């Protein structure tokens, strides 16, 4: 057993002593008002010479209930002076306030979303096991949102794979679910297919869930 697993086990034991049976669901983020969106950042390939544009805004329905829309225009076109090798991507992200987010007691992230037929990517950013907050790791998993239909999409934490600049990292590193420092959602056009055009992903909330008993 590695020292990382021993440390992880010790941390889990301490948390269980403090809170023997945590709730099976933990609300993380809601998008009911414009105020809820202020901590989220929008990024696009335009920052590096691409042509994609995107926005993240609050939307109210006829009953005054709010959700968020991440939408824009996907483009694989690049500025002739750009050094981009691949264009056609954008996303939203945010840092966790008041220290790392501890999801040690949970095994799944749930997203209530409505898609447009595109394949989106959910991201987590964690502190590195070895050097802590001096270095951060990025983990990503596909987010398959139903087209034109609200649904709760569950992604097991075990499905998140470590990446570097969008590419899989070939190692056996384990994610540190107790030290999550950021979350995000992104979308990218496939270089093999013509996926230029409008996109839209609606979001209601994000929650952590424990679907498998561990107590």
VMD Tcl script that draws the C-alpha trace (Angstrom):
set ca {
  {0.00 0.00 0.00}
  {1.43 3.36 -1.03}
  {1.91 6.23 1.40}
  {-0.68 8.17 -0.56}
  {-3.31 5.52 0.20}
  {-2.29 5.51 3.86}
  {-2.63 9.29 4.00}
  {-5.96 9.14 2.22}
  {-7.20 6.51 4.66}
  {-6.10 8.57 7.67}
  {-7.84 11.69 6.35}
  {-11.03 9.73 5.68}
  {-10.98 8.28 9.20}
  {-10.61 11.70 10.78}
  {-13.51 13.09 8.74}
  {-15.74 10.19 9.69}
  {-15.02 10.73 13.38}
  {-16.05 14.37 13.02}
  {-19.11 13.59 10.87}
  {-19.91 9.85 11.00}
  {-22.66 9.93 8.36}
  {-22.41 12.88 5.95}
  {-25.41 13.60 3.68}
  {-25.72 11.51 0.53}
  {-26.02 14.67 -1.58}
  {-24.07 17.91 -1.31}
  {-25.18 21.01 -3.28}
  {-22.14 22.67 -4.86}
  {-23.27 25.33 -7.31}
  {-26.58 26.74 -8.49}
  {-27.22 29.05 -11.43}
  {-30.53 30.57 -10.38}
  {-29.45 34.22 -10.60}
  {-26.90 36.51 -12.19}
  {-25.21 36.78 -8.80}
  {-24.43 33.05 -8.90}
  {-22.55 33.48 -12.18}
  {-20.14 36.20 -11.04}
  {-17.44 33.78 -9.85}
  {-17.38 31.92 -13.17}
  {-14.93 32.87 -15.93}
  {-15.41 32.43 -19.67}
  {-12.45 31.53 -21.89}
  {-12.18 30.97 -25.65}
  {-9.53 30.28 -28.27}
  {-9.81 33.97 -29.26}
  {-7.38 34.70 -26.41}
  {-4.70 32.92 -28.45}
  {-5.69 33.95 -31.96}
  {-8.82 31.86 -32.57}
  {-12.29 33.03 -33.62}
  {-14.67 31.30 -31.21}
  {-16.89 33.52 -29.06}
  {-18.87 32.56 -25.95}
  {-20.88 34.03 -23.09}
  {-22.33 32.77 -19.82}
  {-25.53 34.46 -18.74}
  {-28.55 34.11 -16.51}
  {-31.84 33.16 -18.20}
  {-35.30 33.54 -16.63}
  {-38.25 31.42 -17.73}
  {-41.89 32.55 -17.85}
  {-42.31 31.77 -14.15}
  {-39.27 33.82 -13.17}
  {-37.09 30.80 -12.42}
  {-33.45 31.24 -13.33}
  {-30.84 29.01 -14.95}
  {-27.65 29.74 -16.87}
  {-26.83 29.46 -20.56}
  {-23.30 28.82 -21.82}
  {-23.57 29.66 -25.49}
  {-21.81 31.17 -28.46}
  {-20.34 30.54 -31.90}
  {-17.79 27.77 -32.42}
  {-15.15 28.43 -35.08}
  {-12.01 26.57 -36.10}
  {-10.73 29.57 -38.04}
  {-7.49 31.12 -36.78}
  {-5.70 34.38 -37.20}
  {-2.90 33.99 -39.80}
  {-0.44 35.28 -37.21}
  {-1.63 32.86 -34.52}
  {0.59 30.02 -33.35}
  {-2.42 27.86 -32.48}
  {-2.12 24.32 -33.77}
  {-5.79 23.62 -33.06}
  {-8.69 26.02 -32.69}
  {-12.39 25.73 -31.96}
  {-12.70 25.54 -28.17}
  {-14.10 27.47 -25.22}
  {-15.35 26.93 -21.69}
  {-16.28 28.22 -18.27}
  {-14.45 27.66 -15.00}
  {-14.20 28.90 -11.45}
  {-11.99 28.51 -8.41}
  {-13.30 27.17 -5.12}
  {-13.71 29.85 -2.48}
  {-12.52 29.48 1.11}
  {-10.06 26.68 0.53}
  {-10.19 23.36 -1.33}
  {-13.46 21.52 -1.76}
  {-13.50 18.15 0.03}
  {-15.44 15.45 -1.85}
  {-13.77 12.53 -0.11}
  {-17.15 11.26 1.09}
  {-18.70 11.31 -2.39}
  {-18.21 9.28 -5.55}
  {-20.23 11.11 -8.21}
  {-20.86 14.58 -9.61}
  {-24.38 15.34 -10.85}
  {-25.21 18.09 -13.37}
  {-28.74 19.21 -14.20}
  {-28.29 20.37 -17.77}
  {-29.93 20.69 -21.17}
  {-27.74 20.14 -24.21}
  {-27.71 20.79 -27.93}
  {-26.32 17.53 -29.27}
  {-22.67 18.45 -28.77}
  {-20.33 16.55 -26.46}
  {-19.16 18.69 -23.56}
  {-16.31 18.11 -21.11}
  {-16.49 18.42 -17.32}
  {-13.24 19.36 -15.56}
  {-11.86 19.25 -12.03}
  {-8.68 20.90 -10.82}
  {-6.99 19.43 -7.73}
  {-3.94 20.06 -5.61}
  {-1.09 17.69 -6.39}
  {-0.61 14.81 -3.91}
  {3.08 15.55 -3.47}
  {3.56 19.32 -3.55}
  {0.05 20.44 -2.55}
  {-1.09 23.87 -3.68}
  {2.25 24.58 -5.34}
  {1.07 22.48 -8.30}
  {-2.38 21.60 -9.63}
  {-3.64 18.69 -11.72}
  {-6.50 18.73 -14.23}
  {-8.99 15.86 -14.58}
  {-11.62 15.61 -17.29}
  {-14.61 13.46 -18.25}
  {-17.22 13.63 -21.00}
  {-20.51 15.29 -20.11}
  {-23.26 13.87 -22.30}
  {-26.24 16.25 -22.04}
  {-29.53 15.30 -23.67}
  {-30.48 17.44 -26.65}
  {-33.26 19.96 -25.92}
  {-34.23 18.16 -22.72}
  {-33.44 18.86 -19.07}
  {-31.83 15.88 -17.35}
  {-29.60 15.01 -14.40}
  {-26.29 13.70 -15.73}
  {-24.17 11.74 -13.24}
  {-20.42 11.34 -13.72}
  {-18.54 9.04 -11.32}
  {-15.39 10.67 -9.97}
  {-13.52 7.55 -11.06}
  {-14.31 8.44 -14.68}
  {-12.29 11.66 -14.54}
  {-8.91 11.14 -16.23}
  {-5.83 13.31 -15.79}
  {-5.03 15.56 -18.74}
  {-2.44 18.12 -19.76}
  {-3.50 20.80 -22.25}
  {-6.41 18.62 -23.33}
  {-4.39 15.43 -23.81}
  {-4.48 12.34 -21.60}
  {-1.58 11.90 -19.19}
  {-0.16 8.38 -19.34}
  {0.40 7.54 -15.69}
  {-1.34 5.88 -12.74}
  {-1.81 9.00 -10.65}
  {-4.92 9.02 -8.46}
  {-7.14 12.06 -8.18}
  {-7.18 13.78 -4.80}
  {-10.96 14.27 -4.21}
  {-10.35 15.93 -0.87}
  {-8.44 18.86 -2.38}
  {-10.48 20.15 -5.31}
  {-9.63 23.77 -6.10}
  {-11.55 24.40 -9.32}
  {-14.31 23.16 -11.64}
  {-15.16 23.81 -15.25}
  {-17.08 22.82 -18.38}
  {-15.77 23.16 -21.92}
  {-16.55 22.25 -25.51}
  {-14.26 21.71 -28.48}
  {-14.79 21.14 -32.18}
  {-13.50 17.90 -33.63}
  {-10.69 18.41 -36.18}
  {-12.16 15.55 -38.27}
  {-15.72 16.91 -38.48}
  {-17.35 20.18 -39.44}
  {-18.60 21.34 -36.04}
  {-18.44 25.09 -36.56}
  {-21.61 26.95 -35.63}
  {-23.73 27.83 -32.63}
  {-23.66 25.90 -29.36}
  {-25.63 26.11 -26.12}
  {-25.57 24.27 -22.82}
  {-28.11 25.24 -20.15}
  {-27.21 24.61 -16.49}
  {-29.41 24.51 -13.40}
  {-27.07 23.14 -10.69}
  {-24.08 20.94 -9.84}
  {-24.10 18.55 -6.86}
  {-21.93 15.85 -5.31}
  {-23.55 12.50 -4.57}
  {-22.65 9.30 -2.78}
  {-24.27 6.49 -4.76}
  {-22.33 3.62 -3.22}
  {-22.40 2.94 0.52}
  {-19.04 3.37 2.22}
  {-20.16 3.57 5.84}
}
mol new
graphics top color blue
foreach p $ca { graphics top sphere $p radius 0.5 }
foreach p [lrange $ca 0 end-1] q [lrange $ca 1 end] { graphics top cylinder $p $q radius 0.2 }
display resetview
